[in-house]
Amino acid sequence: MTENFSVITVIQGEAIVSDDPSVVLMTVLGSCIAVCMYDSVAKVGGMNHFLLPGDANACGSASMRFGANSMEMLINGILKKGGDRSRLACKAFGGAAVVPSLGRVGQENVQFVTEYLKNEGITCVSQSFWGTQARRVRFWPTTGRAQQNLVQDLQKTISQQEESYRRREMESERKWTTQNTSSDVELF
């Protein structure tokens, strides 16, 4: 007998939570991190996918690209659906060095998420970090089951996505710096 599952793709900058046993969350990672968090008693869980460590005080949709904001969104989403913070556990994936030009982003992401989980007292029951290959991760949020496949054929695609994001962020920073060079100070 084959079960029918609804596969939901979690893209960069998202956190999705579900208490539906027919849902499977899926993402593909390079240097990014995905945390698959769940409460096995309440049968609710979720997955996030963040690109950069920390929070950089970003606003709006850009803020979800940062680890601190993404982790808070994931935890709060699980708690809103009946999860209990004391029962949260997770499995974490990513941090690969897929794009050499990104430098230490993968390592910084791994360091961030490891410290974050420790500081928050959330048990990480398994993890798969580092390497040079992309990962495809599937997660069943109501049971905590996770599956990872290392994916060579997506290597170029992941590299292109991460390099494109890096260029957009650099361009955005340049525009902001150029536009905000006056010495005027505005107090609120």
OpenMM code with the backbone's topology and positions (N, CA, C; nanometers):
from openmm import Vec3, app, unit

residues = "MET THR GLU ASN PHE SER VAL ILE THR VAL ILE GLN GLY GLU ALA ILE VAL SER ASP ASP PRO SER VAL VAL LEU MET THR VAL LEU GLY SER CYS ILE ALA VAL CYS MET TYR ASP SER VAL ALA LYS VAL GLY GLY MET ASN HIS PHE LEU LEU PRO GLY ASP ALA ASN ALA CYS GLY SER ALA SER MET ARG PHE GLY ALA ASN SER MET GLU MET LEU ILE ASN GLY ILE LEU LYS LYS GLY GLY ASP ARG SER ARG LEU ALA CYS LYS ALA PHE GLY GLY ALA ALA VAL VAL PRO SER LEU GLY ARG VAL GLY GLN GLU ASN VAL GLN PHE VAL THR GLU TYR LEU LYS ASN GLU GLY ILE THR CYS VAL SER GLN SER PHE TRP GLY THR GLN ALA ARG ARG VAL ARG PHE TRP PRO THR THR GLY ARG ALA GLN GLN ASN LEU VAL GLN ASP LEU GLN LYS THR ILE SER GLN GLN GLU GLU SER TYR ARG ARG ARG GLU MET GLU SER GLU ARG LYS TRP THR THR GLN ASN THR SER SER ASP VAL GLU LEU PHE".split()
positions = [
    Vec3(0.0833, -0.1183, 0.0000),
    Vec3(0.0000, 0.0000, 0.0000),
    Vec3(0.0878, 0.1246, 0.0000),
    Vec3(0.0652, 0.2148, -0.0920),
    Vec3(0.1414, 0.3370, -0.1030),
    Vec3(0.0628, 0.4525, -0.0431),
    Vec3(0.1289, 0.5266, 0.0451),
    Vec3(0.0640, 0.6427, 0.1033),
    Vec3(0.0800, 0.7612, 0.0102),
    Vec3(-0.0221, 0.8471, 0.0077),
    Vec3(-0.0157, 0.9690, -0.0714),
    Vec3(0.0305, 1.0831, 0.0171),
    Vec3(0.1395, 1.1471, -0.0227),
    Vec3(0.1928, 1.2597, 0.0518),
    Vec3(0.1856, 1.3850, -0.0340),
    Vec3(0.1661, 1.4953, 0.0324),
    Vec3(0.1710, 1.6249, -0.0324),
    Vec3(0.3090, 1.6835, -0.0037),
    Vec3(0.3909, 1.6985, -0.1061),
    Vec3(0.5265, 1.7490, -0.0892),
    Vec3(0.5244, 1.9009, -0.1055),
    Vec3(0.5757, 1.9690, -0.0035),
    Vec3(0.5847, 2.1147, -0.0057),
    Vec3(0.7328, 2.1512, -0.0080),
    Vec3(0.7725, 2.2298, -0.1071),
    Vec3(0.9117, 2.2722, -0.1188),
    Vec3(0.9341, 2.3974, -0.0351),
    Vec3(1.0362, 2.3913, 0.0488),
    Vec3(1.0750, 2.5046, 0.1329),
    Vec3(1.1917, 2.5730, 0.0631),
    Vec3(1.1689, 2.6957, 0.0183),
    Vec3(1.2731, 2.7672, -0.0555),
    Vec3(1.3536, 2.8579, 0.0381),
    Vec3(1.4606, 2.9137, -0.0146),
    Vec3(1.5467, 3.0024, 0.0626),
    Vec3(1.4649, 3.1141, 0.1256),
    Vec3(1.4846, 3.1321, 0.2558),
    Vec3(1.4153, 3.2388, 0.3269),
    Vec3(1.2778, 3.2006, 0.3796),
    Vec3(1.2411, 3.0733, 0.3762),
    Vec3(1.1103, 3.0304, 0.4251),
    Vec3(1.1227, 2.9445, 0.5507),
    Vec3(1.0138, 2.9427, 0.6261),
    Vec3(0.9954, 2.8488, 0.7365),
    Vec3(0.8510, 2.8024, 0.7260),
    Vec3(0.8314, 2.6708, 0.7137),
    Vec3(0.6971, 2.6153, 0.6986),
    Vec3(0.6733, 2.5153, 0.8106),
    Vec3(0.5561, 2.5261, 0.8740),
    Vec3(0.5180, 2.4398, 0.9854),
    Vec3(0.3891, 2.3678, 0.9486),
    Vec3(0.3787, 2.2396, 0.9900),
    Vec3(0.2577, 2.1627, 0.9605),
    Vec3(0.2296, 2.0610, 1.0706),
    Vec3(0.1001, 2.0359, 1.0895),
    Vec3(0.0555, 1.9274, 1.1774),
    Vec3(-0.0255, 1.8254, 1.0973),
    Vec3(-0.0095, 1.8291, 0.9662),
    Vec3(-0.0797, 1.7397, 0.8744),
    Vec3(0.0085, 1.6177, 0.8451),
    Vec3(-0.0360, 1.4971, 0.8841),
    Vec3(0.0468, 1.3774, 0.8629),
    Vec3(0.0702, 1.3414, 0.7158),
    Vec3(-0.0034, 1.4032, 0.6245),
    Vec3(0.0176, 1.3729, 0.4827),
    Vec3(0.1179, 1.4674, 0.4170),
    Vec3(0.1753, 1.5605, 0.4934),
    Vec3(0.2687, 1.6589, 0.4379),
    Vec3(0.4132, 1.6127, 0.4558),
    Vec3(0.4911, 1.6306, 0.3498),
    Vec3(0.6360, 1.6112, 0.3524),
    Vec3(0.6972, 1.7427, 0.3069),
    Vec3(0.7901, 1.7953, 0.3868),
    Vec3(0.8601, 1.9182, 0.3510),
    Vec3(0.9907, 1.8797, 0.2834),
    Vec3(1.0282, 1.9534, 0.1793),
    Vec3(1.1476, 1.9188, 0.1024),
    Vec3(1.2230, 2.0453, 0.0658),
    Vec3(1.3570, 2.0362, 0.0658),
    Vec3(1.4396, 2.1474, 0.0207),
    Vec3(1.5698, 2.0932, -0.0359),
    Vec3(1.6424, 2.1796, -0.1047),
    Vec3(1.7748, 2.1470, -0.1569),
    Vec3(1.8706, 2.2538, -0.1027),
    Vec3(1.9837, 2.2076, -0.0498),
    Vec3(2.0782, 2.2958, 0.0189),
    Vec3(2.2170, 2.2898, -0.0410),
    Vec3(2.2866, 2.4017, -0.0315),
    Vec3(2.4296, 2.4077, -0.0569),
    Vec3(2.4935, 2.4531, 0.0729),
    Vec3(2.5348, 2.5802, 0.0786),
    Vec3(2.5922, 2.6338, 0.2019),
    Vec3(2.4847, 2.6763, 0.3008),
    Vec3(2.3599, 2.6797, 0.2560),
    Vec3(2.2472, 2.7148, 0.3428),
    Vec3(2.2263, 2.6071, 0.4494),
    Vec3(2.1423, 2.6385, 0.5449),
    Vec3(2.1061, 2.5451, 0.6517),
    Vec3(1.9553, 2.5239, 0.6502),
    Vec3(1.9144, 2.4003, 0.6725),
    Vec3(1.7735, 2.3680, 0.6984),
    Vec3(1.7677, 2.2995, 0.8340),
    Vec3(1.6805, 2.3502, 0.9199),
    Vec3(1.6556, 2.2869, 1.0486),
    Vec3(1.5171, 2.2265, 1.0421),
    Vec3(1.5097, 2.0972, 1.0722),
    Vec3(1.3838, 2.0234, 1.0747),
    Vec3(1.3497, 2.0024, 1.2223),
    Vec3(1.2544, 2.0795, 1.2727),
    Vec3(1.2239, 2.0802, 1.4155),
    Vec3(1.0841, 2.0232, 1.4377),
    Vec3(1.0681, 1.9535, 1.5514),
    Vec3(0.9391, 1.8906, 1.5763),
    Vec3(0.9150, 1.8661, 1.7245),
    Vec3(0.7858, 1.8489, 1.7564),
    Vec3(0.7401, 1.8040, 1.8878),
    Vec3(0.6681, 1.6730, 1.8604),
    Vec3(0.7281, 1.5614, 1.8989),
    Vec3(0.6729, 1.4300, 1.8655),
    Vec3(0.5460, 1.3977, 1.9441),
    Vec3(0.5221, 1.4634, 2.0556),
    Vec3(0.3994, 1.4409, 2.1329),
    Vec3(0.2827, 1.5142, 2.0683),
    Vec3(0.3027, 1.6418, 2.0356),
    Vec3(0.1977, 1.7217, 1.9716),
    Vec3(0.1829, 1.6879, 1.8236),
    Vec3(0.2796, 1.6155, 1.7683),
    Vec3(0.2799, 1.5767, 1.6265),
    Vec3(0.2720, 1.6995, 1.5348),
    Vec3(0.3643, 1.7917, 1.5603),
    Vec3(0.3754, 1.9119, 1.4784),
    Vec3(0.5237, 1.9415, 1.4586),
    Vec3(0.5559, 1.9932, 1.3421),
    Vec3(0.6946, 2.0263, 1.3150),
    Vec3(0.7066, 2.1168, 1.1942),
    Vec3(0.8290, 2.1532, 1.1626),
    Vec3(0.8495, 2.2403, 1.0489),
    Vec3(0.9937, 2.2412, 1.0042),
    Vec3(1.0154, 2.3069, 0.8926),
    Vec3(1.1484, 2.3184, 0.8329),
    Vec3(1.1712, 2.4633, 0.7936),
    Vec3(1.2931, 2.5118, 0.8179),
    Vec3(1.3314, 2.6421, 0.7649),
    Vec3(1.4471, 2.6225, 0.6677),
    Vec3(1.4823, 2.7293, 0.5992),
    Vec3(1.5926, 2.7265, 0.5031),
    Vec3(1.6510, 2.8670, 0.5040),
    Vec3(1.7658, 2.8824, 0.5715),
    Vec3(1.8253, 3.0155, 0.5764),
    Vec3(1.9602, 3.0186, 0.5082),
    Vec3(1.9960, 3.1388, 0.4621),
    Vec3(2.1137, 3.1577, 0.3786),
    Vec3(2.2348, 3.2092, 0.4541),
    Vec3(2.2119, 3.2901, 0.5559),
    Vec3(2.3215, 3.3586, 0.6230),
    Vec3(2.3057, 3.3502, 0.7744),
    Vec3(2.4152, 3.3465, 0.8479),
    Vec3(2.4056, 3.3425, 0.9939),
    Vec3(2.3617, 3.4784, 1.0483),
    Vec3(2.3219, 3.4813, 1.1731),
    Vec3(2.2881, 3.6072, 1.2392),
    Vec3(2.1574, 3.6642, 1.1916),
    Vec3(2.1409, 3.7975, 1.2110),
    Vec3(2.0154, 3.8586, 1.1698),
    Vec3(2.0332, 3.9902, 1.0965),
    Vec3(2.1453, 4.0547, 1.1071),
    Vec3(2.1772, 4.1787, 1.0340),
    Vec3(2.0661, 4.2828, 1.0416),
    Vec3(1.9725, 4.2697, 1.1350),
    Vec3(1.8634, 4.3665, 1.1550),
    Vec3(1.7859, 4.3937, 1.0275),
    Vec3(1.7708, 4.2925, 0.9436),
    Vec3(1.6968, 4.3090, 0.8185),
    Vec3(1.5477, 4.3185, 0.8470),
    Vec3(1.4760, 4.3793, 0.7555),
    Vec3(1.3314, 4.3947, 0.7707),
    Vec3(1.2594, 4.3205, 0.6592),
    Vec3(1.1332, 4.2916, 0.6827),
    Vec3(1.0490, 4.2320, 0.5808),
    Vec3(1.0930, 4.0929, 0.5405),
    Vec3(1.0678, 4.0590, 0.4138),
    Vec3(1.0971, 3.9241, 0.3660),
    Vec3(1.2467, 3.8939, 0.3667),
    Vec3(1.3316, 3.9943, 0.3545),
    Vec3(1.4765, 3.9722, 0.3567),
    Vec3(1.5223, 3.9194, 0.4913),
    Vec3(1.4500, 3.9520, 0.5977),
    Vec3(1.4919, 3.9096, 0.7315),
    Vec3(1.4916, 3.7580, 0.7466),
    Vec3(1.4087, 3.6879, 0.6724),
    Vec3(1.4001, 3.5423, 0.6824),
    Vec3(1.5211, 3.4730, 0.6206),
    Vec3(1.6036, 3.5460, 0.5515),
    Vec3(1.7252, 3.4870, 0.4949),
    Vec3(1.8330, 3.4700, 0.6012),
    Vec3(1.8113, 3.5310, 0.7178),
    Vec3(1.9088, 3.5260, 0.8260),
    Vec3(1.8668, 3.4257, 0.9317),
    Vec3(1.9654, 3.3514, 0.9824),
    Vec3(1.9407, 3.2417, 1.0741),
    Vec3(1.8585, 3.2750, 1.1968),
    Vec3(1.8917, 3.3829, 1.2670),
    Vec3(1.8214, 3.4156, 1.3914),
    Vec3(1.6729, 3.4366, 1.3667),
    Vec3(1.6400, 3.5098, 1.2612),
    Vec3(1.4997, 3.5372, 1.2300),
    Vec3(1.4279, 3.4102, 1.1844),
    Vec3(1.4945, 3.3328, 1.1029),
    Vec3(1.4359, 3.2094, 1.0518),
    Vec3(1.4091, 3.1091, 1.1643),
    Vec3(1.5043, 3.0988, 1.2586),
    Vec3(1.4871, 3.0059, 1.3713),
    Vec3(1.3708, 3.0493, 1.4603),
    Vec3(1.3589, 3.1787, 1.4859),
    Vec3(1.2477, 3.2288, 1.5681),
    Vec3(1.1137, 3.2021, 1.5001),
    Vec3(1.1083, 3.2235, 1.3699),
    Vec3(0.9853, 3.1984, 1.2948),
    Vec3(0.9458, 3.0510, 1.3029),
    Vec3(1.0436, 2.9621, 1.2891),
    Vec3(1.0181, 2.8184, 1.2956),
    Vec3(0.9670, 2.7783, 1.4340),
    Vec3(1.0374, 2.8192, 1.5370),
    Vec3(0.9971, 2.7841, 1.6743),
    Vec3(0.8584, 2.8397, 1.7059),
    Vec3(0.8366, 2.9668, 1.6778),
    Vec3(0.7067, 3.0279, 1.7070),
    Vec3(0.5932, 2.9617, 1.6294),
    Vec3(0.6199, 2.9223, 1.5054),
    Vec3(0.5182, 2.8539, 1.4255),
    Vec3(0.4783, 2.7201, 1.4865),
    Vec3(0.5759, 2.6474, 1.5374),
    Vec3(0.5474, 2.5181, 1.6016),
    Vec3(0.4692, 2.5391, 1.7314),
    Vec3(0.5079, 2.6386, 1.8097),
    Vec3(0.4383, 2.6665, 1.9356),
    Vec3(0.2939, 2.7095, 1.9099),
    Vec3(0.2705, 2.7876, 1.8057),
    Vec3(0.1345, 2.8323, 1.7711),
    Vec3(0.0445, 2.7157, 1.7333),
    Vec3(0.1029, 2.6077, 1.6819),
    Vec3(0.0236, 2.4904, 1.6425),
    Vec3(0.0163, 2.3858, 1.7536),
    Vec3(0.0551, 2.4246, 1.8764),
    Vec3(0.0387, 2.3345, 1.9895),
    Vec3(0.1644, 2.2663, 2.0395),
    Vec3(0.2783, 2.2952, 1.9795),
    Vec3(0.4040, 2.2372, 2.0269),
    Vec3(0.4427, 2.2944, 2.1617),
    Vec3(0.5236, 2.2204, 2.2346),
    Vec3(0.5732, 2.2629, 2.3651),
    Vec3(0.7240, 2.2822, 2.3540),
    Vec3(0.7708, 2.3987, 2.3917),
    Vec3(0.9130, 2.4317, 2.3777),
    Vec3(1.0036, 2.3288, 2.4459),
    Vec3(0.9614, 2.2746, 2.5596),
    Vec3(1.0452, 2.1790, 2.6332),
    Vec3(1.0593, 2.0454, 2.5607),
    Vec3(0.9728, 2.0181, 2.4631),
    Vec3(0.9793, 1.8905, 2.3902),
    Vec3(1.0402, 1.9050, 2.2503),
    Vec3(1.0808, 2.0248, 2.2122),
    Vec3(1.1330, 2.0444, 2.0768),
    Vec3(1.2648, 1.9707, 2.0564),
    Vec3(1.2752, 1.9071, 1.9430),
    Vec3(1.3982, 1.8411, 1.8994),
    Vec3(1.4149, 1.8752, 1.7518),
    Vec3(1.5357, 1.8557, 1.7007),
    Vec3(1.5548, 1.8877, 1.5596),
    Vec3(1.6629, 1.8016, 1.4965),
    Vec3(1.6645, 1.8097, 1.3654),
    Vec3(1.7685, 1.7515, 1.2812),
    Vec3(1.8124, 1.8651, 1.1891),
    Vec3(1.9423, 1.8822, 1.1707),
    Vec3(1.9919, 1.9969, 1.0955),
    Vec3(2.0832, 1.9514, 0.9815),
    Vec3(2.0770, 2.0253, 0.8706),
    Vec3(2.1474, 1.9876, 0.7485),
    Vec3(2.2075, 2.1099, 0.6803),
    Vec3(2.3159, 2.0892, 0.6036),
    Vec3(2.3691, 2.1933, 0.5162),
    Vec3(2.5105, 2.2350, 0.5494),
    Vec3(2.5416, 2.3581, 0.5116),
    Vec3(2.6726, 2.4148, 0.5387),
    Vec3(2.7833, 2.3640, 0.4482),
    Vec3(2.7488, 2.3144, 0.3313),
    Vec3(2.8497, 2.2608, 0.2399),
    Vec3(2.9266, 2.3737, 0.1717),
    Vec3(3.0437, 2.3428, 0.1247),
    Vec3(3.1264, 2.4370, 0.0484),
    Vec3(3.1055, 2.4081, -0.1000),
    Vec3(2.9870, 2.4395, -0.1493),
    Vec3(2.9502, 2.4109, -0.2881),
    Vec3(3.0054, 2.5170, -0.3827),
    Vec3(3.0079, 2.6422, -0.3363),
    Vec3(3.0530, 2.7542, -0.4184),
    Vec3(3.1789, 2.8129, -0.3554),
    Vec3(3.2962, 2.7843, -0.4128),
    Vec3(3.4209, 2.8328, -0.3525),
    Vec3(3.4245, 2.9838, -0.3303),
    Vec3(3.3612, 3.0615, -0.4180),
    Vec3(3.3658, 3.2077, -0.4053),
    Vec3(3.2877, 3.2593, -0.2848),
    Vec3(3.2052, 3.1758, -0.2236),
    Vec3(3.1296, 3.2186, -0.1060),
    Vec3(3.2131, 3.2110, 0.0209),
    Vec3(3.3330, 3.1597, 0.0102),
    Vec3(3.4226, 3.1562, 0.1260),
    Vec3(3.3708, 3.0681, 0.2381),
    Vec3(3.3624, 3.1265, 0.3560),
    Vec3(3.3293, 3.0511, 0.4775),
    Vec3(3.1809, 3.0563, 0.5150),
    Vec3(3.0933, 3.0931, 0.4238),
    Vec3(2.9512, 3.1070, 0.4575),
    Vec3(2.8952, 2.9775, 0.5161),
    Vec3(2.9245, 2.8644, 0.4547),
    Vec3(2.8748, 2.7360, 0.5061),
    Vec3(2.9230, 2.7098, 0.6479),
    Vec3(3.0518, 2.7334, 0.6725),
    Vec3(3.1073, 2.7139, 0.8072),
    Vec3(3.0429, 2.8081, 0.9074),
    Vec3(3.0239, 2.9334, 0.8679),
    Vec3(2.9605, 3.0308, 0.9571),
    Vec3(2.8161, 2.9929, 0.9872),
    Vec3(2.7455, 2.9406, 0.8871),
    Vec3(2.6075, 2.8951, 0.9078),
    Vec3(2.6026, 2.7802, 1.0091),
    Vec3(2.6936, 2.6839, 0.9947),
    Vec3(2.6978, 2.5694, 1.0861),
    Vec3(2.7301, 2.6167, 1.2275),
    Vec3(2.8276, 2.7041, 1.2394),
    Vec3(2.8640, 2.7562, 1.3713),
    Vec3(2.7456, 2.8284, 1.4345),
    Vec3(2.6771, 2.9108, 1.3548),
    Vec3(2.5613, 2.9842, 1.4060),
    Vec3(2.4531, 2.8897, 1.4582),
    Vec3(2.4117, 2.7934, 1.3746),
    Vec3(2.2991, 2.7081, 1.4138),
    Vec3(2.3353, 2.6194, 1.5322),
    Vec3(2.4582, 2.5731, 1.5379),
    Vec3(2.5027, 2.4906, 1.6509),
    Vec3(2.4960, 2.5702, 1.7811),
    Vec3(2.5463, 2.6924, 1.7790),
    Vec3(2.5423, 2.7776, 1.8983),
    Vec3(2.4000, 2.8171, 1.9341),
    Vec3(2.3207, 2.8478, 1.8335),
    Vec3(2.1814, 2.8888, 1.8574),
    Vec3(2.1047, 2.7784, 1.9301),
    Vec3(2.1131, 2.6564, 1.8783),
    Vec3(2.0411, 2.5444, 1.9392),
    Vec3(2.0900, 2.5186, 2.0816),
    Vec3(2.2189, 2.5267, 2.1020),
    Vec3(2.2753, 2.5073, 2.2360),
    Vec3(2.2214, 2.6144, 2.3319),
    Vec3(2.2281, 2.7408, 2.2894),
    Vec3(2.1820, 2.8513, 2.3733),
    Vec3(2.0324, 2.8441, 2.4044),
    Vec3(1.9550, 2.7917, 2.3107),
    Vec3(1.8103, 2.7807, 2.3294),
    Vec3(1.7699, 2.6517, 2.4006),
    Vec3(1.8653, 2.5622, 2.4239),
    Vec3(1.8365, 2.4367, 2.4923),
    Vec3(1.7539, 2.3398, 2.4094),
    Vec3(1.7682, 2.3459, 2.2779),
    Vec3(1.6945, 2.2566, 2.1880),
    Vec3(1.7878, 2.1441, 2.1455),
    Vec3(1.7433, 2.0211, 2.1656),
    Vec3(1.8234, 1.9036, 2.1341),
    Vec3(1.8287, 1.8804, 1.9837),
    Vec3(1.9500, 1.8684, 1.9326),
    Vec3(1.9691, 1.8326, 1.7918),
    Vec3(2.0036, 1.6837, 1.7908),
    Vec3(1.9070, 1.6002, 1.7515),
    Vec3(1.9251, 1.4551, 1.7593),
    Vec3(2.0117, 1.3998, 1.6474),
    Vec3(2.0217, 1.4725, 1.5367),
    Vec3(2.1137, 1.4324, 1.4301),
    Vec3(2.1434, 1.5525, 1.3424),
    Vec3(2.2575, 1.5450, 1.2762),
    Vec3(2.2983, 1.6540, 1.1893),
    Vec3(2.3861, 1.6010, 1.0769),
    Vec3(2.3826, 1.6725, 0.9665),
    Vec3(2.4689, 1.6410, 0.8537),
    Vec3(2.5165, 1.7740, 0.7966),
    Vec3(2.6417, 1.8081, 0.8295),
    Vec3(2.6991, 1.9342, 0.7878),
    Vec3(2.8227, 1.9108, 0.7015),
    Vec3(2.8690, 2.0195, 0.6410),
    Vec3(2.9944, 2.0261, 0.5668),
    Vec3(2.9871, 1.9548, 0.4321),
    Vec3(3.1024, 1.9166, 0.3820),
    Vec3(3.1117, 1.8503, 0.2522),
    Vec3(3.1154, 1.9499, 0.1381),
    Vec3(3.1081, 1.8964, 0.0172),
    Vec3(3.1118, 1.9805, -0.1026),
    Vec3(2.9942, 1.9535, -0.1956),
    Vec3(2.9032, 1.8677, -0.1542),
    Vec3(2.7897, 1.8339, -0.2396),
    Vec3(2.6604, 1.8948, -0.1870),
    Vec3(2.5706, 1.9216, -0.2807),
    Vec3(2.4368, 1.9676, -0.2447),
    Vec3(2.3623, 1.8534, -0.1750),
    Vec3(2.2619, 1.8890, -0.0962),
    Vec3(2.1795, 1.7907, -0.0260),
    Vec3(2.0328, 1.8128, -0.0603),
    Vec3(1.9608, 1.7053, -0.0819),
    Vec3(1.8150, 1.7106, -0.0920),
    Vec3(1.7641, 1.6526, 0.0398),
    Vec3(1.6833, 1.7306, 0.1114),
    Vec3(1.6319, 1.6885, 0.2417),
    Vec3(1.4795, 1.6797, 0.2356),
    Vec3(1.4286, 1.5684, 0.2871),
    Vec3(1.2839, 1.5497, 0.3015),
    Vec3(1.2553, 1.5324, 0.4502),
    Vec3(1.1437, 1.5909, 0.4961),
    Vec3(1.1106, 1.5881, 0.6381),
    Vec3(0.9608, 1.5679, 0.6563),
    Vec3(0.9263, 1.4720, 0.7423),
    Vec3(0.7888, 1.4431, 0.7787),
    Vec3(0.7649, 1.5114, 0.9145),
    Vec3(0.7004, 1.6287, 0.9150),
    Vec3(0.6957, 1.7119, 1.0357),
    Vec3(0.6181, 1.6527, 1.1536),
    Vec3(0.5255, 1.5634, 1.1306),
    Vec3(0.4488, 1.5088, 1.2430),
    Vec3(0.5194, 1.3934, 1.3123),
    Vec3(0.6189, 1.3362, 1.2468),
    Vec3(0.6893, 1.2223, 1.3066),
    Vec3(0.8360, 1.2513, 1.3381),
    Vec3(0.8926, 1.3531, 1.2742),
    Vec3(1.0343, 1.3831, 1.2924),
    Vec3(1.1258, 1.3039, 1.2001),
    Vec3(1.0683, 1.2224, 1.1138),
    Vec3(1.1494, 1.1453, 1.0198),
    Vec3(1.2117, 1.2396, 0.9173),
    Vec3(1.3401, 1.2181, 0.8882),
    Vec3(1.4097, 1.2989, 0.7877),
    Vec3(1.4914, 1.2069, 0.6984),
    Vec3(1.5061, 1.2485, 0.5743),
    Vec3(1.5836, 1.1725, 0.4766),
    Vec3(1.6712, 1.2711, 0.3999),
    Vec3(1.7965, 1.2345, 0.3812),
    Vec3(1.8898, 1.3186, 0.3074),
    Vec3(1.9511, 1.2395, 0.1931),
    Vec3(1.9646, 1.3043, 0.0787),
    Vec3(2.0374, 1.2480, -0.0339),
    Vec3(2.1416, 1.3501, -0.0779),
    Vec3(2.2657, 1.3065, -0.0954),
    Vec3(2.3667, 1.3930, -0.1532),
    Vec3(2.3424, 1.3934, -0.3033),
    Vec3(2.3457, 1.5114, -0.3625),
    Vec3(2.3027, 1.5255, -0.5006),
    Vec3(2.4109, 1.5909, -0.5840),
    Vec3(2.4766, 1.5141, -0.6669),
    Vec3(2.5814, 1.5670, -0.7535),
    Vec3(2.5224, 1.6432, -0.8707),
    Vec3(2.4109, 1.5962, -0.9265),
    Vec3(2.3557, 1.6581, -1.0465),
    Vec3(2.3012, 1.7979, -1.0227),
    Vec3(2.2760, 1.8364, -0.8991),
    Vec3(2.2258, 1.9702, -0.8688),
    Vec3(2.3370, 2.0663, -0.8296),
    Vec3(2.4582, 2.0184, -0.8287),
    Vec3(2.5718, 2.0980, -0.7850),
    Vec3(2.5784, 2.2321, -0.8593),
    Vec3(2.5690, 2.2283, -0.9896),
    Vec3(2.5792, 2.3503, -1.0692),
    Vec3(2.4614, 2.4430, -1.0420),
    Vec3(2.3416, 2.3884, -1.0297),
    Vec3(2.2231, 2.4693, -1.0030),
    Vec3(2.2342, 2.5401, -0.8691),
    Vec3(2.2731, 2.4675, -0.7645),
    Vec3(2.2887, 2.5264, -0.6322),
    Vec3(2.3962, 2.6341, -0.6361),
    Vec3(2.5062, 2.6053, -0.7013),
    Vec3(2.6148, 2.7031, -0.7116),
    Vec3(2.5656, 2.8316, -0.7764),
    Vec3(2.4908, 2.8182, -0.8849),
    Vec3(2.4400, 2.9354, -0.9551),
    Vec3(2.3433, 3.0144, -0.8671),
    Vec3(2.2542, 2.9459, -0.7935),
    Vec3(2.1583, 3.0143, -0.7066),
    Vec3(2.2302, 3.0907, -0.5964),
    Vec3(2.3274, 3.0269, -0.5327),
    Vec3(2.3970, 3.0916, -0.4220),
    Vec3(2.4835, 3.2075, -0.4715),
    Vec3(2.5473, 3.1932, -0.5848),
    Vec3(2.6277, 3.3014, -0.6405),
    Vec3(2.5374, 3.4188, -0.6807),
    Vec3(2.4214, 3.3902, -0.7376),
    Vec3(2.3268, 3.4943, -0.7761),
    Vec3(2.2782, 3.5716, -0.6540),
    Vec3(2.2479, 3.5001, -0.5471),
    Vec3(2.2036, 3.5661, -0.4244),
    Vec3(2.3148, 3.6563, -0.3694),
    Vec3(2.4370, 3.6048, -0.3694),
    Vec3(2.5506, 3.6815, -0.3195),
    Vec3(2.5683, 3.8102, -0.3987),
    Vec3(2.5551, 3.8034, -0.5310),
    Vec3(2.5675, 3.9229, -0.6146),
    Vec3(2.4560, 4.0229, -0.5847),
    Vec3(2.3320, 3.9748, -0.5680),
    Vec3(2.2192, 4.0636, -0.5363),
    Vec3(2.2425, 4.1354, -0.4039),
    Vec3(2.2907, 4.0618, -0.3035),
    Vec3(2.3154, 4.1218, -0.1723),
    Vec3(2.4247, 4.2275, -0.1811),
    Vec3(2.5315, 4.2008, -0.2562),
    Vec3(2.6402, 4.2971, -0.2715),
    Vec3(2.5910, 4.4222, -0.3434),
    Vec3(2.5107, 4.4048, -0.4472),
    Vec3(2.4562, 4.5177, -0.5218),
    Vec3(2.3633, 4.6009, -0.4326),
    Vec3(2.2820, 4.5343, -0.3550),
    Vec3(2.1913, 4.6030, -0.2631),
    Vec3(2.2698, 4.6850, -0.1614),
    Vec3(2.3768, 4.6294, -0.1083),
    Vec3(2.4612, 4.6996, -0.0117),
    Vec3(2.5272, 4.8211, -0.0774),
    Vec3(2.5746, 4.8057, -0.2008),
    Vec3(2.6371, 4.9177, -0.2722),
    Vec3(2.5369, 5.0308, -0.2922),
    Vec3(2.4138, 4.9971, -0.3326),
    Vec3(2.3109, 5.0997, -0.3547),
    Vec3(2.2802, 5.1732, -0.2250),
    Vec3(2.2665, 5.0987, -0.1170),
    Vec3(2.2357, 5.1599, 0.0119),
    Vec3(2.3472, 5.2540, 0.0548),
    Vec3(2.4713, 5.2111, 0.0398),
    Vec3(2.5863, 5.2923, 0.0786),
    Vec3(2.5937, 5.4190, -0.0059),
    Vec3(2.5691, 5.4058, -0.1361),
    Vec3(2.5733, 5.5202, -0.2266),
    Vec3(2.4630, 5.6195, -0.1948),
    Vec3(2.3426, 5.5690, -0.1658),
    Vec3(2.2288, 5.6554, -0.1388),
    Vec3(2.2354, 5.7201, -0.0011),
    Vec3(2.3101, 5.6661, 0.0907),
    Vec3(2.3126, 5.7150, 0.2279),
    Vec3(2.4485, 5.7721, 0.2662),
    Vec3(2.5030, 5.8539, 0.1786),
    Vec3(2.6346, 5.9119, 0.2067),
    Vec3(2.6279, 6.0527, 0.2623),
    Vec3(2.5069, 6.1084, 0.2757),
    Vec3(2.4991, 6.2448, 0.3287),
    Vec3(2.5298, 6.2424, 0.4776),
    Vec3(2.5635, 6.3585, 0.5306),
    Vec3(2.5969, 6.3665, 0.6718),
    Vec3(2.4784, 6.4109, 0.7567),
    Vec3(2.3608, 6.4206, 0.6961),
    Vec3(2.2421, 6.4589, 0.7716),
    Vec3(2.2085, 6.3524, 0.8733),
    Vec3(2.1613, 6.3966, 0.9885),
    Vec3(2.1196, 6.3060, 1.0926),
    Vec3(1.9739, 6.3360, 1.1238),
    Vec3(1.8932, 6.2337, 1.1264),
    Vec3(1.7525, 6.2508, 1.1574),
    Vec3(1.7243, 6.1779, 1.2872),
    Vec3(1.6719, 6.2488, 1.3853),
    Vec3(1.6391, 6.1885, 1.5142),
    Vec3(1.4891, 6.1724, 1.5241),
    Vec3(1.4478, 6.0651, 1.5880),
    Vec3(1.3046, 6.0388, 1.6028),
    Vec3(1.2631, 6.0611, 1.7453),
] * unit.nanometer
topology = app.Topology()
chain = topology.addChain("A")
for resn in residues:
    res = topology.addResidue(resn, chain)
    for name in ("N", "CA", "C"):
        topology.addAtom(name, app.Element.getBySymbol(name[0]), res)
